[in-house]
Each structure stands twice: as C-alpha cells, then as structure tokens.
Amino acid sequence: MATFPFTLITPEGKLFQGEVVSVTAPGELGDFGVLSKHAPMVSALKTGVLEVKSADQKLFWAVDSGVFEVNKDGRSVAIIDHALPAQSHQEAKENLSRLK
C-alpha cells in the first residue's frame, strides 16, 4: 500500500512522525480518513480517537481539540492540544474522560 508522511504534534512536542498507510481523525463535522494522495485540506478536530495505521502496526491516541492539515505535497500534520496514547481503540475511548 502507498504511504505518506504524518506528524502528530502537541505543545509538549512531537508524539509521532513517520510514514503511514492511513489516519482516521475526529473532525468537527464527523470522523474522516486520510490515505496517500489525499486532496489538500484543513479540518478542525474535536475530542475523540485518532488512529494511525502504518505498514506493520496500528497506533491510537485519545485526543483533544486541534487542527488537521493535508498539504499540497501530501504531508499530513495533526496539531493537538492534548493526546494520550493507548494500546487499542477501546482504551483510547476510555481515556477520553482523562483529557478534561
């Protein structure tokens, strides 16, 4: 599968940077997914689960508000106020209450 560069940033620094297959994020207007060659866009994020799939693993974070951008070069960046790593989607959902 095709990959693209993704970076997850909080005020404390970079939590993730690498080549990924897909990202699913909690947008203000609903969850959305990003794959390689996605059109450029900017979206506000709400509290929810951010899922990142690389070639060999899935990573999860419970995230607070923020911004997600896909630039014209295909790079994606999520700038999040707070993020808590989790081992599974369910654990990330359970961690959402810890963000507030």
Secondary structure, DSSP 8 states (H G I E B T S, - for coil): ---EEEEEEETTEEEEEEEESEEEEEETTEEEEEETT---EEEEE-SEEEEEE-SS-EEEEEE-SEEEEE-TTS-EEEEES-EEEESSHHHHHHHGGGG-
